[in-house]
């Protein structure tokens, strides 16, 4: 997991077509604005059942 620190108004870009903006920080809550193409599914975790959750990508093998 990548952990990033951002301030109000700052953005995080994922690929070329997804942008996450910190739009509000208040009393321990962070509000995010997400810009993405309509074909990209975006779900809140609490609304998914275990069967619906997308599987995380497999980590590439590291040769030693």
Contact map, one row per residue, 1 for C-alpha under 8 A:
1110000000000000000000000000000000000000000000000000000000000000
1111000000000000000000000000000000000000000000000000000000000000
1111100000000000000000000000000000000000000000000000000000000000
0111110000000000000000000000000000000000000000000000000000000000
0011111000000000000000000000000000000000000000000000000000000000
0001111101100000000001000000000000000000000000000000000000000000
0000111111000000000001000000000000000000000000000000000000000000
0000011111000000000001111000000000000000000000000000000000000000
0000001111100000000011110000000000000000000000000000000000000000
0000011111110000000011000000000000000000000000000000000000000000
0000010011111000001111000000000000000000000000000000000000000000
0000000001111100001110000000000000000000000000000000000000000000
0000000000111111111100000000000000000000000000000000000000000000
0000000000011111111100000000000000000000000000000000000000000000
0000000000001111110000000000000000000000000000000000000000000000
0000000000001111110000000000000000000000000000000000000000000000
0000000000001111111000000000000000111000000000000000000000000000
0000000000001111111100000000000001111000000000000000000000000000
0000000000111100111110000000000001110000000000000000000000000000
0000000000111100011111000000000111100000000000000000000000000000
0000000011110000001111100000000111000000000000000000000000000000
0000011111100000000111111000011110000000000000000000000000000000
0000000110000000000011111000011110000000000000000000000000000000
0000000110000000000001111100111100000000000000000000000000000000
0000000100000000000001111111111000000000000000000000000000000000
0000000000000000000000011111110000000000000000000000000000000000
0000000000000000000000001111100000000000000000000000000000000000
0000000000000000000000001111110000000000000000000000000000000000
0000000000000000000000011111111000000000000000000000000000000000
0000000000000000000001111101111100000000000000000000000000000000
0000000000000000000001111000111110000000000000000000000000000000
0000000000000000000111110000011111000000000000000000000000000000
0000000000000000000111100000001111100000000000000000000000000000
0000000000000000011110000000000111110000000000000000000000000000
0000000000000000111100000000000011111000000000000000000000000000
0000000000000000111000000000000001111101000000000000000000000000
0000000000000000110000000000000000111111000000000000000000000000
0000000000000000000000000000000000011111100000000000000000000000
0000000000000000000000000000000000001111100000000000000000000000
0000000000000000000000000000000000011111110000000000000000000000
0000000000000000000000000000000000000111111000000000000000000000
0000000000000000000000000000000000000001111100000000000000000000
0000000000000000000000000000000000000000111110110000000000000000
0000000000000000000000000000000000000000011111110000000000000000
0000000000000000000000000000000000000000001111110000000000000000
0000000000000000000000000000000000000000000111111000000000000000
0000000000000000000000000000000000000000001111111000000000000000
0000000000000000000000000000000000000000001111111111100000000000
0000000000000000000000000000000000000000000001111111100000000000
0000000000000000000000000000000000000000000000011111100000000000
0000000000000000000000000000000000000000000000011111100000000000
0000000000000000000000000000000000000000000000011111110000000000
0000000000000000000000000000000000000000000000011111111000000000
0000000000000000000000000000000000000000000000000001111100000000
0000000000000000000000000000000000000000000000000000111110000000
0000000000000000000000000000000000000000000000000000011111000000
0000000000000000000000000000000000000000000000000000001111100000
0000000000000000000000000000000000000000000000000000000111110000
0000000000000000000000000000000000000000000000000000000011111000
0000000000000000000000000000000000000000000000000000000001111100
0000000000000000000000000000000000000000000000000000000000111110
0000000000000000000000000000000000000000000000000000000000011111
0000000000000000000000000000000000000000000000000000000000001111
0000000000000000000000000000000000000000000000000000000000000111
